[in-house]
């Protein structure tokens, strides 16, 4: 970790991991707020409008923190990754500029209208404001995913006379097949974060007997949407993302699965510890032939192991890649179990009385953040040693004039600043949850019965 390259990688990994804590919740809540506003518009029930306004405040807090932590990353392309920016700026600059000009301004403008313009807009206009906030957040996600997908699977380019990468087809970039499935997988992960957060707050309100009416609404909507998202995350999005990796990044597939030797009828590793030096998977718990079936739909299909590729093309952090992938898959399986069983209890009209299940939902709220982080670690570690797959190695993309000491100085500064921001975020979100969706009603109830306010 002493080399400048290692510190630059750690620097960007830290800032982007912290930043993504916020957009994943705003993208997930954007859809749920539109659902709440749609029910309010259809039924005329003010209860759902108040619920939407409550979550819009939490959306706004996360949006603000996302902006503050997202801007520095734009500068990091120049300060920490100058060679990469010089080579590929003509390509990635397209989508990053579109994200800022189109989606960010769309989302921020209509978020302001949604939060402060309800009386002027009316019921229908306020629904459209919610929809455009949702659309802006999801467009933002698409442009960012397109940028990363091009680094995973570069298309629509040619090399210039000075080895710079020139864009030849804007539409190939924008409609990259890798981007389409990566985007679906990413958005479903964000929806699950939004659903688990909304469900956890709902479970808290029901368990604590404060605002239980809203708590039941939050649980009902988030559990139904969360169950659908969890199943779609497995298939088709997860399945198709796996097929893309199998086809275009077979080295990544082998490292993710801890498959050191090519095999017919390759097993799927459920547990195990990769020993890269000995090129084995220690203490494996495997399902025979399953990896061959999942990747090629044939039980005895040949799957390439790491031994088929030169050592200098292997990901350089195979152990971390392997465990990140298995954490993501394991948590995704848990999400299916939690959300589908909660939906079953909801259908049987037993969820709100099943305190043990409500506790599970409430305590699971950190898990989608961990799963999304593990998923992005899998994607970025799996691409190594390439910064742009097959075109530019990571070792050739950083800023050679920024030494390790310079990078450590700014990284430590970011760590200190982001610690303060994290505490501020927790305080603001906690305060909104404590105030609740209908503080006026609680104030009136407290005035009549002091035990309610307590």
Backbone torsions as a table, in degrees:
resi	resn	phi	psi	omega
1	UNK	NA	5.1	-177.2
2	UNK	-84.6	-20.3	-177.3
3	UNK	-74.0	155.8	179.9
4	UNK	-60.5	-40.2	179.7
5	UNK	-59.2	-44.8	-179.3
6	UNK	-62.5	-40.5	-179.0
7	UNK	-69.6	-39.5	176.6
8	UNK	-61.3	-40.9	178.4
9	UNK	-64.7	-45.8	178.8
10	UNK	-62.2	-40.1	-179.3
11	UNK	-58.8	-52.2	-178.1
12	UNK	-68.6	-36.8	178.0
13	UNK	-60.5	-41.8	-179.9
14	UNK	-66.2	-48.8	-174.8
15	UNK	-67.6	-37.7	-177.8
16	UNK	-76.9	-32.9	177.2
17	UNK	-65.7	-44.5	178.5
18	UNK	-64.8	-43.9	-179.8
19	UNK	-58.5	-42.4	-172.5
20	UNK	-72.0	-8.7	172.1
21	UNK	-58.8	-30.6	-173.3
22	UNK	-92.0	-49.0	179.6
23	UNK	-62.2	-32.9	-179.2
24	UNK	-63.6	-32.6	177.9
25	UNK	-77.5	-39.6	-179.7
26	UNK	-65.9	-39.3	178.9
27	UNK	-66.7	-37.4	177.1
28	UNK	-70.2	-44.2	179.7
29	UNK	-68.2	-29.7	179.6
30	UNK	-55.2	-44.9	178.2
31	UNK	-66.4	-43.5	-177.1
32	UNK	-67.5	-35.1	177.3
33	UNK	-66.3	-40.3	176.5
34	UNK	-61.5	-39.8	177.9
35	UNK	-63.0	-44.8	178.7
36	UNK	-61.7	-43.1	179.5
37	UNK	-68.7	-32.4	177.7
38	UNK	-66.4	-42.1	177.3
39	UNK	-65.0	-40.7	178.5
40	UNK	-62.8	-41.8	-179.0
41	UNK	-67.7	-37.9	-177.5
42	UNK	-73.8	-40.0	-174.3
43	UNK	-95.8	-21.5	-174.6
44	UNK	75.3	11.4	-177.5
45	UNK	-84.2	117.7	-178.1
46	UNK	-65.5	-21.8	179.0
47	UNK	-55.3	-43.3	-177.5
48	UNK	-73.5	-31.2	175.2
49	UNK	-66.9	-40.7	177.5
50	UNK	-65.4	-38.1	177.4
51	UNK	-62.8	-41.7	178.6
52	UNK	-64.7	-40.5	179.1
53	UNK	-64.5	-38.4	178.1
54	UNK	-59.3	-48.6	-178.3
55	UNK	-73.2	-25.4	176.3
56	UNK	-65.3	-33.5	177.0
57	UNK	-65.3	-42.6	177.8
58	UNK	-68.1	-37.6	174.3
59	UNK	-57.2	-47.2	-177.4
60	UNK	-61.3	-40.1	178.0
61	UNK	-61.9	-46.6	-179.8
62	UNK	-66.7	-37.4	177.9
63	UNK	-60.8	-45.2	-179.1
64	UNK	-62.7	-44.3	179.0
65	UNK	-67.7	-34.1	177.2
66	UNK	-64.2	-38.8	178.3
67	UNK	-65.9	-47.0	-176.9
68	UNK	-61.7	-40.0	-177.9
69	UNK	-87.7	-14.5	-179.0
70	UNK	-84.9	-34.1	-177.2
71	UNK	-59.9	-43.9	-179.8
72	UNK	-57.9	-29.1	-178.6
73	UNK	-67.1	-33.1	176.2
74	UNK	-60.0	-40.1	180.0
75	UNK	-73.3	-28.6	-178.8
76	UNK	-64.1	-27.4	175.9
77	UNK	-58.7	-36.2	179.8
78	UNK	-86.0	-40.9	-175.1
79	UNK	-77.6	-39.9	-174.3
80	UNK	-106.1	-21.8	-174.9
81	UNK	-132.1	55.2	-173.7
82	UNK	-66.3	-41.0	-178.3
83	UNK	-66.1	-39.4	176.2
84	UNK	-62.7	-45.1	-179.1
85	UNK	-64.8	-37.8	179.5
86	UNK	-65.3	-40.0	-177.0
87	UNK	-77.6	-42.7	-170.0
88	UNK	-113.4	4.4	-176.6
89	UNK	-59.1	-31.7	179.5
90	UNK	-68.2	-16.9	178.2
91	UNK	-98.8	-58.7	-175.4
92	UNK	-69.9	-22.6	176.9
93	UNK	-62.1	-28.7	179.5
94	UNK	-61.7	-54.8	-174.9
95	UNK	-74.3	-34.8	178.2
96	UNK	-66.9	-37.3	176.9
97	UNK	-67.4	-40.8	178.5
98	UNK	-64.0	-36.7	178.0
99	UNK	-62.5	-41.6	-179.1
100	UNK	-73.9	-44.9	-173.3
101	UNK	-76.9	-43.4	-174.8
102	UNK	-89.4	-64.6	-169.5
103	UNK	-73.7	-42.1	-178.2
104	UNK	-62.9	-47.2	-178.9
105	UNK	-69.0	-33.8	174.9
106	UNK	-62.3	-49.0	-178.1
107	UNK	-65.1	-47.0	-175.6
108	UNK	-68.3	-39.0	-180.0
109	UNK	-63.1	-49.4	-176.2
110	UNK	-77.0	-21.7	172.7
111	UNK	-65.6	-41.5	175.8
112	UNK	-61.2	-42.7	177.5
113	UNK	-65.1	-38.9	-179.4
114	UNK	-66.7	-41.0	-176.4
115	UNK	-75.4	-34.1	-169.8
116	UNK	-123.8	-1.6	-173.9
117	UNK	-119.0	20.2	-174.8
118	UNK	-60.7	-43.4	-177.5
119	UNK	-66.0	-35.8	179.9
120	UNK	-75.3	-35.9	-174.6
121	UNK	-79.4	-31.1	-174.0
122	UNK	82.3	176.1	-174.1
123	UNK	-64.4	-45.5	-178.1
124	UNK	-70.6	-44.7	179.0
125	UNK	-61.6	-36.2	179.4
126	UNK	-68.5	-35.1	175.3
127	UNK	-63.3	-43.2	179.4
128	UNK	-63.7	-36.3	175.9
129	UNK	-60.8	-44.0	177.3
130	UNK	-61.8	-41.4	-179.0
131	UNK	-64.1	-42.0	-178.4
132	UNK	-72.7	-29.0	171.6
133	UNK	-62.8	-46.8	176.6
134	UNK	-59.7	-46.9	-178.6
135	UNK	-62.6	-42.9	179.6
136	UNK	-62.5	-42.5	-179.1
137	UNK	-66.9	-37.5	-179.2
138	UNK	-77.2	-31.8	172.7
139	UNK	-65.3	-40.4	177.2
140	UNK	-58.4	-45.9	177.9
141	UNK	-60.1	-38.0	-177.7
142	UNK	-66.6	-44.9	-178.4
143	UNK	-65.1	-36.3	177.4
144	UNK	-68.4	-43.4	179.3
145	UNK	-64.2	-39.5	177.4
146	UNK	-58.8	-40.8	178.2
147	UNK	-61.4	-48.9	-179.9
148	UNK	-67.0	-37.7	-179.5
149	UNK	-63.9	-34.9	177.2
150	UNK	-65.6	-34.9	176.2
151	UNK	-69.0	-30.3	177.5
152	UNK	-78.2	-38.5	-174.7
153	UNK	-144.1	80.6	-174.2
154	UNK	-66.4	132.2	179.5
155	UNK	-139.8	163.7	172.3
156	UNK	62.9	42.7	-176.3
157	UNK	-139.7	167.3	168.0
158	UNK	-145.4	158.7	179.3
159	UNK	-91.3	130.7	179.1
160	UNK	-80.0	-177.8	-175.7
161	UNK	-66.1	-25.0	179.4
162	UNK	-108.4	26.2	177.4
163	UNK	66.9	14.6	172.5
164	UNK	-77.1	153.6	-176.7
165	UNK	-96.7	121.5	-176.9
166	UNK	-109.9	137.0	178.4
167	UNK	-77.6	126.9	178.6
168	UNK	-107.1	-22.1	-179.6
169	UNK	-143.4	107.3	178.0
170	UNK	-61.3	-38.6	-176.3
171	UNK	-73.6	-31.9	173.0
172	UNK	-62.0	-40.0	176.9
173	UNK	-63.2	-48.1	-173.3
174	UNK	-72.7	-29.7	-176.5
175	UNK	-112.8	27.3	175.1
176	UNK	-50.7	125.4	-176.4
177	UNK	-60.7	-31.2	176.2
178	UNK	-63.0	-40.9	-177.7
179	UNK	-63.8	-38.0	-175.4
180	UNK	-63.1	-45.8	-179.6
181	UNK	-77.7	-33.8	176.3
182	UNK	-64.9	-38.2	179.1
183	UNK	-64.7	-45.7	178.3
184	UNK	-58.4	-44.1	-178.5
185	UNK	-66.1	-40.6	-178.8
186	UNK	-67.4	-45.1	-178.5
187	UNK	-66.4	-37.9	177.2
188	UNK	-64.9	-35.4	174.4
189	UNK	-64.3	-40.1	177.9
190	UNK	-66.0	-40.5	177.8
191	UNK	-61.3	-39.5	178.7
192	UNK	-66.2	-36.8	174.6
193	UNK	-60.9	-48.1	178.6
194	UNK	-59.8	-41.5	-178.6
195	UNK	-67.1	-42.6	-179.9
196	UNK	-67.3	-37.9	178.0
197	UNK	-66.3	-46.6	178.9
198	UNK	-63.6	-41.9	179.4
199	UNK	-65.6	-37.9	179.9
200	UNK	-65.2	-42.5	177.0
201	UNK	-64.6	-42.0	176.9
202	UNK	-61.0	-43.0	178.6
203	UNK	-63.8	-38.7	178.2
204	UNK	-62.9	-43.8	180.0
205	UNK	-65.5	-38.6	179.8
206	UNK	-70.6	-45.0	-178.3
207	UNK	-65.6	-35.3	-177.2
208	UNK	-89.3	-2.3	179.3
209	UNK	60.4	31.5	174.3
210	UNK	-122.8	129.8	-174.0
211	UNK	52.1	45.8	-176.5
212	UNK	-65.5	-28.3	178.8
213	UNK	-62.7	-44.8	176.2
214	UNK	-68.5	-38.3	178.6
215	UNK	-57.7	-43.0	178.8
216	UNK	-66.3	-37.6	176.6
217	UNK	-63.0	-46.2	179.6
218	UNK	-60.7	-43.7	-179.8
219	UNK	-64.7	-44.3	-175.6
220	UNK	-60.8	-49.6	-176.8
221	UNK	-69.6	-46.0	-174.6
222	UNK	-69.6	-34.8	-179.7
223	UNK	-69.0	-42.7	179.8
224	UNK	-64.6	-50.1	-179.9
225	UNK	-65.5	-39.5	-179.0
226	UNK	-64.6	-38.1	178.7
227	UNK	-65.3	-42.2	178.0
228	UNK	-63.4	-45.5	-178.8
229	UNK	-63.6	-40.2	-179.2
230	UNK	-63.4	-40.4	179.3
231	UNK	-69.7	-41.8	178.5
232	UNK	-68.0	-28.2	177.2
233	UNK	-62.7	-37.0	177.5
234	UNK	-70.9	-51.6	-179.7
235	UNK	-151.4	131.5	14.0
236	UNK	-92.6	-12.0	-168.1
237	UNK	-65.9	-48.3	-179.7
238	UNK	-65.7	-41.2	179.7
239	UNK	-62.5	-45.3	-178.8
240	UNK	-70.8	-34.8	175.1
241	UNK	-62.3	-40.1	176.6
242	UNK	-62.7	-39.0	178.3
243	UNK	-66.1	-36.0	176.9
244	UNK	-63.6	-42.7	178.6
245	UNK	-64.4	-42.6	179.1
246	UNK	-59.1	-41.5	-175.5
247	UNK	-77.6	-41.8	-170.3
248	UNK	-108.1	-20.2	-179.5
249	UNK	-134.6	64.2	-177.1
250	UNK	-63.0	-28.4	176.5
251	UNK	-64.4	-40.8	178.2
252	UNK	-62.1	-44.1	179.2
253	UNK	-58.6	-46.5	-178.8
254	UNK	-62.4	-41.3	-180.0
255	UNK	-68.5	-41.2	178.3
256	UNK	-58.9	-38.4	-175.1
257	UNK	-93.6	-1.5	-178.1
258	UNK	65.0	33.2	-177.2
259	UNK	-97.2	100.2	-176.6
260	UNK	-87.7	-24.5	-178.9
261	UNK	-120.0	134.6	176.6
262	UNK	-62.5	142.9	-175.7
263	UNK	-147.1	149.7	162.4
264	UNK	-88.7	137.1	-176.6
265	UNK	64.0	51.5	-175.6
266	UNK	-67.7	138.3	-180.0
267	UNK	-81.4	159.4	174.2
268	UNK	-99.3	121.8	-179.2
269	UNK	-82.1	118.6	175.2
270	UNK	-86.3	-44.3	177.3
271	UNK	-135.7	164.7	178.5
272	UNK	146.2	164.0	179.8
273	UNK	-125.6	117.4	-179.0
274	UNK	-71.0	129.5	173.8
275	UNK	-109.5	96.4	-173.2
276	UNK	-67.3	-37.5	-178.5
277	UNK	-61.6	-41.6	-180.0
278	UNK	-92.3	-7.0	178.8
279	UNK	57.8	48.7	177.9
280	UNK	-140.5	164.3	173.6
281	UNK	-109.0	112.0	-177.1
282	UNK	-76.9	147.0	174.3
283	UNK	48.5	50.5	-174.1
284	UNK	-75.6	141.0	166.9
285	UNK	-117.5	110.4	-170.4
286	UNK	-126.5	158.6	171.5
287	UNK	-107.4	112.4	-174.2
288	UNK	-58.3	139.0	173.6
289	UNK	66.3	-4.1	-171.0
290	UNK	-69.7	-35.8	179.8
291	UNK	-64.5	-39.6	177.0
292	UNK	-61.1	-41.2	-178.9
293	UNK	-69.0	-43.5	-177.7
294	UNK	-66.3	-33.1	-176.4
295	UNK	-89.7	-36.8	-174.7
296	UNK	-123.2	-0.3	179.7
297	UNK	62.2	25.8	173.0
298	UNK	-135.6	132.6	-173.8
299	UNK	-65.3	-28.7	-176.7
300	UNK	-111.6	19.3	-179.0
301	UNK	-63.4	149.8	179.6
302	UNK	-81.8	127.3	177.9
303	UNK	-117.9	127.8	-178.4
304	UNK	-73.4	133.6	173.9
305	UNK	-95.7	177.8	-179.3
306	UNK	-64.7	-24.1	179.5
307	UNK	-64.6	-15.5	179.0
308	UNK	-80.2	-6.7	-172.8
309	UNK	-125.5	147.1	176.7
310	UNK	-59.3	146.7	-177.9
311	UNK	-58.6	-31.6	-177.3
312	UNK	-76.1	-2.4	174.1
313	UNK	-104.6	1.0	177.3
314	UNK	-75.0	147.5	168.3
315	UNK	-57.4	140.8	-173.1
316	UNK	-85.3	-6.9	177.7
317	UNK	-127.6	62.8	-173.3
318	UNK	-62.2	-40.3	-178.6
319	UNK	-62.4	-47.4	179.9
320	UNK	-65.7	-39.0	176.9
321	UNK	-61.2	-46.7	-179.2
322	UNK	-59.4	-49.2	-177.2
323	UNK	-71.0	-35.8	176.9
324	UNK	-60.3	-45.9	179.5
325	UNK	-61.5	-44.4	-177.3
326	UNK	-72.1	-31.8	173.6
327	UNK	-64.2	-44.3	179.0
328	UNK	-59.5	-48.9	-178.0
329	UNK	-66.4	-41.9	179.7
330	UNK	-62.5	-44.1	178.6
331	UNK	-68.2	-37.6	176.6
332	UNK	-59.6	-38.7	176.5
333	UNK	-65.3	-39.9	176.4
334	UNK	-62.6	-38.8	-179.4
335	UNK	-63.0	-40.0	177.0
336	UNK	-61.0	-46.1	-178.7
337	UNK	-62.1	-46.5	-176.5
338	UNK	-66.6	-49.4	-174.3
339	UNK	-72.8	-41.1	-179.8
340	UNK	-67.2	-41.6	178.5
341	UNK	-68.4	-36.9	176.0
342	UNK	-63.4	-40.0	177.5
343	UNK	-64.5	-36.4	176.8
344	UNK	-64.0	-45.0	177.6
345	UNK	-64.1	-36.5	177.4
346	UNK	-63.7	-43.8	178.2
347	UNK	-62.3	-35.6	178.0
348	UNK	-83.0	2.4	-179.9
349	UNK	60.9	37.1	-179.0
350	UNK	-121.6	-3.6	-173.7
351	UNK	-64.7	-44.7	-173.2
352	UNK	-69.3	-18.5	177.4
353	UNK	-98.7	-10.5	-178.4
354	UNK	-84.9	83.4	-174.8
355	UNK	-61.0	-35.4	179.8
356	UNK	-63.0	-37.0	178.8
357	UNK	-72.6	-37.1	177.8
358	UNK	-64.4	-37.1	176.3
359	UNK	-65.1	-41.0	177.6
360	UNK	-60.9	-45.4	179.7
361	UNK	-61.3	-45.5	-176.0
362	UNK	-66.3	-40.9	-178.2
363	UNK	-77.8	-12.1	-179.9
364	UNK	-84.3	-0.9	-171.5
365	UNK	-60.1	-30.8	177.8
366	UNK	-75.4	-18.7	-169.3
367	UNK	-63.4	-42.4	178.0
368	UNK	-64.4	-29.4	174.9
369	UNK	-65.3	-42.1	178.2
370	UNK	-65.1	-43.0	-178.4
371	UNK	-64.2	-43.7	178.6
372	UNK	-64.8	-40.2	176.5
373	UNK	-63.2	-43.9	178.2
374	UNK	-62.9	-36.6	178.6
375	UNK	-64.4	-44.0	178.5
376	UNK	-68.9	-35.8	174.6
377	UNK	-60.8	-41.2	178.2
378	UNK	-59.9	-46.0	-178.3
379	UNK	-64.0	-45.6	-173.7
380	UNK	-79.8	-38.1	175.8
381	UNK	-69.3	-34.0	-179.3
382	UNK	-67.5	-26.5	-179.7
383	UNK	-74.7	-21.9	-177.7
384	UNK	-61.5	150.1	9.9
385	UNK	-87.4	19.4	-176.7
386	UNK	-97.5	137.6	168.3
387	UNK	-84.4	-44.3	168.8
388	UNK	-119.2	116.2	-166.8
389	UNK	-57.2	119.7	178.2
390	UNK	81.0	-6.4	-176.1
391	UNK	-116.1	-47.3	-176.8
392	UNK	-137.4	126.7	176.3
393	UNK	-77.9	151.1	-179.8
394	UNK	-57.9	-36.5	-178.9
395	UNK	-64.6	-17.4	-178.7
396	UNK	-102.0	2.4	-172.6
397	UNK	-106.5	-12.2	-174.9
398	UNK	-83.4	176.2	-178.1
399	UNK	-85.4	107.6	-173.1
400	UNK	-68.1	-21.1	-178.1
401	UNK	-89.5	-3.9	177.2
402	UNK	-101.6	107.4	-174.4
403	UNK	-80.0	175.0	-176.5
404	UNK	-61.5	-38.5	179.7
405	UNK	-63.2	-41.9	176.5
406	UNK	-60.8	-44.7	-178.0
407	UNK	-66.2	-40.3	177.7
408	UNK	-62.7	-39.2	-178.5
409	UNK	-59.7	-49.0	-179.5
410	UNK	-71.4	-34.6	178.6
411	UNK	-63.0	-44.9	178.3
412	UNK	-63.4	-36.5	176.4
413	UNK	-63.8	-43.8	176.7
414	UNK	-61.6	-41.5	-179.7
415	UNK	-60.1	-43.5	178.8
416	UNK	-65.7	-45.5	-179.3
417	UNK	-64.5	-43.2	-177.2
418	UNK	-70.9	-25.4	173.1
419	UNK	-63.6	-43.3	177.2
420	UNK	-63.6	-44.2	179.2
421	UNK	-62.5	-37.8	179.2
422	UNK	-63.8	-42.4	178.4
423	UNK	-65.5	-40.3	177.4
424	UNK	-62.9	-43.4	179.2
425	UNK	-60.8	-46.8	-179.9
426	UNK	-62.2	-41.1	179.9
427	UNK	-64.4	-45.4	-177.0
428	UNK	-67.0	-41.7	179.0
429	UNK	-67.4	-42.7	177.9
430	UNK	-59.9	-41.2	-179.6
431	UNK	-62.9	-41.6	178.9
432	UNK	-65.3	-40.3	178.7
433	UNK	-66.0	-38.5	-179.9
434	UNK	-68.3	-38.6	177.5
435	UNK	-65.9	-42.7	176.5
436	UNK	87.9	172.8	-177.3
437	UNK	-72.0	-24.3	-174.8
438	UNK	-136.4	71.4	-176.3
439	UNK	-64.0	-29.3	-179.8
440	UNK	-63.4	-41.6	-180.0
441	UNK	-65.0	-39.6	179.0
442	UNK	-66.8	-35.9	178.3
443	UNK	-65.6	-41.2	179.0
444	UNK	-66.2	-40.7	179.9
445	UNK	-66.1	-38.2	179.5
446	UNK	-66.0	-35.5	178.7
447	UNK	-65.8	-35.1	179.6
448	UNK	-80.5	-35.1	-176.9
449	UNK	-139.5	103.3	-176.9
450	UNK	-58.1	-25.2	-179.9
451	UNK	-66.3	-27.1	178.7
452	UNK	-68.6	-44.7	179.7
453	UNK	-63.6	-31.9	179.1
454	UNK	-70.5	NA	NA
